[in-house]
Amino acid sequence: MPLDGYGWEPPTHPSLSDLDEAEYSLLMDYPEEADYYALLGLAREPAPTDAEIRSAYRNLTLSFHPDKQPAELREAAQGHFGRIQEAYETLIDPRKRAVYDLLGAEGVRREWARGGAIGIGGEAERQVGVKAQTPEEFRAWFLETMKRRERRLVNSMVQSRGSLSLGIDASDMISVDEYSGDVFFHVPSPQMSSYAIGYSFRAPFPTPEVLFGKEEVGDEDEETEGESAGQKTSSFSDEPETEISFNAGFSGTLKQNYREVKLQMQDDSIVTRAIPLPLLCAGREISLGASVNRSFGDVASMKGLLGRRPFRFLSNSAVAVNASLLPTPLLQATLGKAFSPIRGTRPFQVNTSAIITNSLLKTPPILAVQVTKGVGERKHAFCSWSSGTIFWPQVFEVLFSPIARLGADTDWLVGMSAFTQMSQFQVGLISTPKRPQKALAMDDEEDGEEDEEDDEELEYRRLRKKDHDEADVAESWQTVITATPAIAGLSLTYARNIFNGKAANDPVRSEWSSEGHYSLPPAIEPRSVRLEIQSTVNIDLSLAWNITGMRQVGRFTRLGFGVGIEGNRGLVMTASWSRLGQSIKLPVAVCPFESANADAAALAVVFPWVAYCAFEFLYNRPRERRARRRAIARRQKQLMKLVPKKRAESQQAIKLMADQTQRRQAREESQAGLVITKAEYGHYPSSKKANDSPEDSEVADVTIPVAALVDRGQLVITKGTVKFHILGFHDPAPLLPKKLKIWYTYHGKEHYVEANDSEGVACPMRTHLLFNES
């Protein structure tokens, strides 16, 4: 939804008690900033030509130029003419118009000011050839510049990912009687038992130009090349850059030790006390490694080695190389590529990898293959196989023995020690959440097709509502069967959003893309909870499960709580916090594995659930609704205070354009053309007949402003135009649905048309033309 002063559609329910979040968003984004297209009487789609912009400006100059007005209207004309001139200077400049279409008038002023993209000290001054670009090239350059600025802003907030997990042992909190099975709660004495710390960061992989230097071009040659090539020196590359990622981790146990101390009391008695010592931090596992990732596009068009065979096979593929030093040396190479055996069918995504974990004189590389294919809407089937560690046959030991005799130990050749991994086979089915589809533009139709259009629009809205409901739920599931030589099992995962509102798992959406700018809506929706259930059943019928709920509490912050059976730790409750890649987890063991039963697990799940529901629906959401209603009431008061001022400005504009408009209407009448006899714009509280005078309604007379828009016997107000931004209009009823009613004569016959704020107007209508011809 555009938020820059155009394309606004008013709410249909003005009652504060019935407002939902979407209507609240519309109310809070009331378009106060003038729409330059409406101000000049131009259509936004299709884009006006330079000749049309100049013609509209000249026509308005006849009515609003201060030098052509009497002394009593000169000051009013000066204010209106200043806005008209600003609109003209913005739209006639292709670069300013491109920025205005994306960011509005405030965006134009910001980007042309000091520090803006086109202002003093901005990106345009540091890049050669921007001024020589065509409008299409400039728009692409500006979008890429804003994308880079957005990425720099995000990177300034966080440039790495970190995780901290601190295990707490409170297993004495819940106990189960081994004979009766009754569950008892106790005051726990928690102790820290384990920890895990992880850290990673990504950076662009150094290019050969950076590593080995790049030949610099002289200033004169660079300037000449920029003048002639234009976009070539200032264009951007869509080819993704190679990234390198470093990661490190450290985990272990925390143990509390005590020292016995003998103390002599005043009565000469000796007492032995256990004095706690600082926690002993024992490292159980250390990890350290790095990975390099690169995606390839159409390598056939690339220059150099990649454009030649056999490297053309890398076209539209991705390559990753992972290296690990700890806990065991490892080198892994992965290649991913999509294949379509039959043209026009869904492709197979094939990922192949080779892992070197030992000396190649001892074991061959571990090979792995995964094949994924879409089998339906949002459903994917996959199958993966890993060979595991396989030792060379004895015959190869004879062949390798001469190499082995070169040194007492050949492991130093590759720096790797013995490592074994079991083979594995997996097959599964995944269903991903449904994403909301983009709204399709619906063109206005003539009156003769109104009934059909209404039916289509109702069906369109019904389908869109269904899509949005399914997208809000974001239901997903996964089924995986895993088999190894030691164990086999079935794992099930199911996730969905519960309670209505903004999903907790929605990624932070970028406002910029290669197509345009998409303003983020204000965060006024209630928050839903992302519920995820995981369960694993092994071949020996042992069961492990985990239930997790996550809720977004800020734009970048999420809180979560989970309950489950985790291996030998028993029943574990886990609280989590995450923000921009940084996460903290606090798993608390509340019941030993031997004592955990169905009753204890049910109580551990039900109690937090009931507590959260009570907080959410008895306190949090009523508080948010009251806050929204107070904000809307304040907004309404602010806008109502501006109505007298806006009404006076519109009346001044009507006086200034009256003479020119009446002369043009007289010419139309002499030619039996389009003559506007009456026009009204405002809020009509109840349906009335076309010729009735509205009672208790907030309506403005806009006959002159509408007549001023008549050009060559036609009146066109395009869909999406903010009507109260047209010269001579004002908003008599802010935040309420309004209509524009027009009475006109054409070829001596009277006609009537009306349109809501979201609808366009075209006079004379097609049915009226056919009627007059007959």
Disulfide bonds with the S-S distance in Angstrom:
none
